Amino acid sequence: MDRVAIEINGAGLLVADDRTVLASEPGYAIVGEPELIIGRAAYEQARLLPSKARSGFWSALSAGADVAGPQAELAYQHLKQVWDEAGRTGSAAVLVVPGSYDAEQLGLVLGIAHECGIQVEAMVDSAVAASALRYEGRQLLYVDASLRTVSCTRIDQSGAATVAAHETSVATGLADFADEMARVIARVFVLETRFDPLHRAETEQSLYVGLPGWLDTLHRQGSVTAEIEHAGEPVAVELTAERVRSASLRLFREIARLVGELRAPNMPAVVQLHHRLATLPGLHAELERIEGIALSELAPGFPATSALERIEKSSAESSEVQLLRRLPFVAEAELPAIAAEAEQVTSAPDRAPTHVIFEGVGYRLSGGRTEIAGSAPGASVNGTRTIAIGKRAGPPDAVHCVLLFDDGELAIDPGTDAQLRVNDVPIDERRALTVGDIVRIGDPAAELHIVAMED
């Protein structure tokens, strides 16, 4: 029997065969009379009808729901629409599912697929499906996001791609990112044109409709003209990646934190980015700040097409649907290019550090020790200076780390603090610091930025 794959994520559904994407729809719905609206059409009306707009229903499936529940009903309508659009009614399906789904959620997904008349042959963890290439001598990570979460999976490469560890954060997601980006872009419009697109529902909706295309162009070209029609006339502003960078910080730093926690220190790693993340402007630059990281940008629908290529039909035709958390690799990755990429990331800048920035205040680096502690005595004591970061990272008198500056070279010496990270890599021994490094202490983190300032 012919097969397709269905990639399930709270951000949207996608159906693909072994060559191309057949259909995709974002995870939005407009409920109520006169009819239910699903997918892209619902996204394009969500700001006009906020009381009727629904999203996150795939992530909300839980043991407390059933196939007749409201969230499951929206998920059913969503899947049915995408399945019909794909035009492969007679095909069997492999479901590519988030690694965060538990047994009850997987059971609900199977029940919904059955109600849609879909013959499911197998389910596969999305991180395993995405990991088709083996990277000898490097760790392999996979990063994805839904509307309200972001996740990272570490892949064991011993023989086959296998889930070794998984973590999902509910601190932020793609919907939060879009909301913050909309606010930042709206401020640009106000500053340059005195027009606030968030003041009226119609122009707010136009901003959100334009957002995906603007972000894609920003990622590819570094700038884009954002245009919104107001009072019958176009209003336009020029956006750059740097200009909207502040909107990305929360999501990007959470991704960097997950990568730092799941990778082992002192070993290079390849981070695979799902396409919905890979095209966000600035994410590549943020992650490449992490020492020893090389990035792999996955094509649209790759987890789905990859799953079909690697799941043998003989194993998929079992009478019992199984969740596959291990699949064979199709090839060895070309390591030299990745190694060169990692070398480029870790190369030291030409300029020596001169200051450390904490909460907008610059502290000049001078010879000797600078302690980073909960509280400061107020002045240098025996040649030791203290920067106080407050109680967020432990007792007020705790010394979390020491900065050692000598002849233009800066190093960090960890204290007893177990939550010390440099560029989101946990450290437990002395290491050098260079311009651009970010030291994070505690959770929520106090951030110290190592910079060089002009005289």
N, C-alpha and C positions, 0 to 999 in steps of 0.2 A: 504493500500500500504506500502511496505517496505520503511524504511527511513535510510538515512545517514546524517552526518553533514559535512560541509565544513568550515574549519577555514581559514579565509582570513587575511593575514598580509603582509606588504611590504617585510618582510624577507622571506616569502614563503607561500605555500598553503599546506593544509593537509586535507585528507578525512578519516573519521572514521565511523564505525558503533557503536553500543552500547557496543561492547566488545574490539575492537582493531583498530589500525591505518591501513588503507587499502593502502594509497599512500600518498607520500609527495614529494614536489619538491621546492628547493629554488627559490627566485624571481630574476632570472638572465636570460638574453637572449643574443644571438649573432645574429645580423641582417646582411642581405646582402646575396650575392650569395655564394654557390649554393642553400643553404636552410637555413631556420630559425632554430636555435638551442635554446631550452628552458630548464630551470631548472638546474639540477645537471651537465649535460653535458656542459651547457654554463658556469657555474661557473668554471669548470675545464679547460676552455680555455680563460677565461676573461683576464688574464694577457698576454696571447700570442697574443690576438687580441683586444687590448684596444680601438681602434677606432670603433670597431663594437660591443663592449660590452655595454649592457644596464641593468639597475637595477632601483629599486624604482618606477616602473610603476604603481603599485597598489596605492602607496601613492600619485602619481601625478595625479590621476583621479580628475577632477575638473569640475565645471559648464561650463568652457570654452571649455571642450572637448565634444565629442559625441562618440557613439558606433563605428564610423568609424575612429576616431582619432588615431594617432600613439601610444599613451600610452594605450588607450583602446584596440587597436588591439593586443598589446603584452600581455595585461592582458587576453584577450580572448584566445589567443593561449596557455598561461600558464594554465588557468583553463581547457581548453579542453583536454590538455595532461594529467593533473592529474586526471580528471574525467574518461578518457579512461583507465588510468592505474588502477584505483580503480575497474573497471569492474562491476559497479553497474548502468548501463545505465537505467534500468527500475525503479530505486528507486527515490522517492521524496527526497528533500534535505532541511535541515535547515542550513542557513548561519550564521556562527559566525563571527561577524564583529567588527572592532576596535571602541572604544567609541568616537574617534575623527572624524569619518565620519559624514558629514552633509547630509541633505536631497538630495542634488544634487548628491553627491557621492554614496549614497545608491541607488538612481535611476539608476545610471550608472552600478553599480554592478548587480542589478536585470536585466538590459538589456543585459549585457554580459552573465549572467547565462542563460537567455532565448535563446540567440543566440547559446549557447552550447547545447540546447535541455534539460536543467535541469528544472524540475518542483520544484519550490521553495515554500515550505509551510509556512515558517516563517523566520525571521531574529532575532538574539538575540545579545545583547551587550556582548562582550567577557568577560568583568569583571564579569557580572552577571552569565554567563555560568560557569565561573571558581569557583564561590562561592557557593559550594554545602553544606558546613557545617556552622552551626551557632555557634558563639563563645560568650557565655553569659558573659557579663561584660567586653568585650574587643572590641576595634575598629577592623574593618576588612578592609584591604587594598589589592589591587591587582596591581602588577607591571609587565609590559610587555615592549617590545622594538621592533622596526622595524629597517631597515637598517640605517635610518637617524634620528630617533626619539626615545624617551623613554617616557613612560606614567605611571601615577599612578591614580588609582580610589579608592575612599572611598565608601564602601558599607553600606547602611542603613540596619540594621538587624531587624527592627520592623516588625515582621510577616513574611516577605519574603525578599530575597536578592534584593535590589533596588539600582540603581545608585544614590548616594548622591552628589558626586562631582568628577570631572575629570580634569586632567591637562596633557597636552602633551608638552614636551620640544623638541625643534629642535636643541638644543645645541650640541647633539651628538647622536650616535646610534651604532648599531652592526657593520656596515661597517667601521665607524671611529675607533671603538675598534679593529677590525681585522687589519686595516692598521697600527695602532700604535703597536699592538702586533707583527706584521710581522717585523717592524723596530727594535723593541727591540730584537727579536730572531735573526735577521740578525746580530746585533751588537755582540751577544754572539758568533755566528759562526766566525765573523771576529777576535774577541779577542782570541779565542781558536785555530782556524785553519787557520786564514788569508784568508779564503774563504768567499766571500760576495755573498750570494744567490740572492741579489737584483740587482746584476750587469748584469745578463742575464735574458731574459724573461723566458727561460725554467726552470731555477732553482727558479726564483721568483714564477712561477706557482706551482712548486713542494712544495714550502713553504706554499702557500695558500691552496693547496689541503691537506697537512698534518695537517694544523692548527686545524681544528675541533677535530680531534682525539687526538692530543697532549693536547689540553685544557681539553677534557673530562678526560683523564688519570691524568692530573695534579690535577683536582678537586677531583678525587677518591683516588689517591695514593700520591699526594704531589710532585711527581717527574716523569720525563719521558725522554727517550732518543729520541731526534729529529734527524732524518736521512734524508739526501738529496743526491741524486746521482749527482756527478759532474765528468765530463771527464771519465765516465765509472766506477768510484769508489765511494763507499758510504762515505759520510762525516757526522760525528755524533757529537752531543754535548749533555750534560746532562742539562736539564732544571728543575728548582724548582719553586714553586709558588712565593717564595720571590724574585727570580731572575728576574721574568717578571712582578712583581707587579706594576712597574711604568707605564706600558702600560694600566693598568686598572683604574688608579686614576680618569681620567676625567669622564668616564662612571659611575663608582661606586659612585663618589661624587655627580653626577647629580641625580642618583637614590636616594641617601640618602637625598638630598635636597628636592626632590619631596615628599618623605615619611614624612620628617619633616614638610613640609608646609601643607600637607593634613590631618595629624593626629592632634587631639586635645591634648594639653599638659596635663601632669599629669594623663594619663590614659593608661594602657597597650594596646598594639595593636598586632595583628597577620598580618604579611605581607605575602601574597601568591605570589610566584615567578613562572612565566611561565617557562616551562622546558628549553627554549632557553636561559634564564638568570640564572636559578638555577644551571646549571652545569659550570658556569664560575668560574675559580679558584680564591678564595679570596673574592667573593661577600658576602658570608655568614659572614665571619669575619668582613667585613666593616660594614654591616648593624647591626650586633649584638653589635656594639659599641654604637648604639642608645639606650638610656635608655628605658627599658620596652618593647623591641621588641622581639617577637618570630617569627620564620620563618616557612613557610609551602611550601615545594618544590612539585610542581605539576608534575604529571607523563606526559610523552609525549602524546599529543592528549587529555588531560583531559578536557579542555573546550568543545571540540566537543562531547566526549562521555557523559559528564555531561549534556549538553544541550538536547541530545536525551532522556536521562532518565527523565528529569524534565519537558519537554514540552509535554503536553497532546495532543494526536492526535486530539481530538475534537476541541481544540483551534487552532491547526495548519491547520485545513482543511477549514478555512474561505476563501471566494473567494478573499479577499483582503489580500495581504501580509503585515504583520505588523512588526515593530521593537519592540521586547520585551525588556524592561529595568527592568523587575521584574519577578523573578522566585521563586518558593517555595524552601525552604531548604529540604534536604533529611534526615538530622539528626543533633543532637547536637554534637559538637566536644568534645573530651575528654580533659577537662580543666586541670586536675592536672599536666599532663606532660608538658603542655605549661606554666603553672604557674611556675613550677620548672625551665624551660628553662629561663623564664624571670628573676627569682631570680638569676640564675647563671650569666646572663648578667650584672645585676646591682650591683653585689657584689663588694665591694671596694678592690683594690689590697693591699697587705701587706705594700708596701713601700710608704713613704710620698713623695709628690712632692718637688723637689728642684729647678727646673728651668722652665721658659716658653720660648719656641722657636718661634721666628718670623723671617721668611725669612733666615733661616740657622744660626741665631745668638742666642746664649743662654743667657738669663737674669736670674741671680740668684735671687731666692725668699728670702727675708729677712723680718724681722718683720716690720709691718706697711702696708702702702698703695702703690699700683702700679697702676697709672692711664694709661688707654689705650686711647690715644687721637690722633688727627690729626697731631699735632706737639708737640715737646718736648722743654722745656726750656734749656735742656742740662745738668742739674744736679738735685740732690734731692733738693726740696724746702720744708722746714718745715717737713722733714721726708717723703715726698711724692715723689716717683719716677715716671717718665713718660716714656712709650714706645710709640714712634711715628709710626703710620701706614700710614701716608700720607693722601691725600685728597679723597681716593677712597670711604670712608664711610661717608662723610659729610664735614662740614666746618672745616678748619684747626684747629680752637681752640675748637672744640667739644670734650668733654670727653665721650667716648662711654660706658665705664664700668670701674669698679675699682676692682682690685684683692686685697683681704685682706688675709694676711698670719700671723698666730699667732700660735706658739707652734706646728709647723708641720702640721697644718690644713689650707687648702686654700679654700676660698670662692670667688664668683664673685657677684658683686653688679651692676645691669644694670644702665646705665645712661638714657638719653632720647632717645637713639638710638632704633628705632623700628625694626632694622634688626640684632638683636643679637641672635645667636643660639649656644647652647652647644650640641655637637653630633647631630647637625641638628634638634634639638628641640628648637623652639622659647621660650625665657624666658623673663619674665617681673618682676621677683622678685629675691631676693638673694637666692643662692643655693651653695652647696659645690661642689668643683672640686677635682678630683682624677687623679692619673697617667694614661695617655692614653686618657684623655678627649681632645676634639678639640673645641676651641671657634672660631666661624666664625662671622665676622662683615662686613656688607655691601654686595653689589652685583655689580661687582665680589667681592668675599669675601677675606678679610684679615684673615689669619689663624694663630691662636696661639695654639701651642701644649704644653700640660702640661706633663712634663717628670720628671723622677728621674735619676740623674747621679751619677756614682761611684766617690768616693773621689780620 
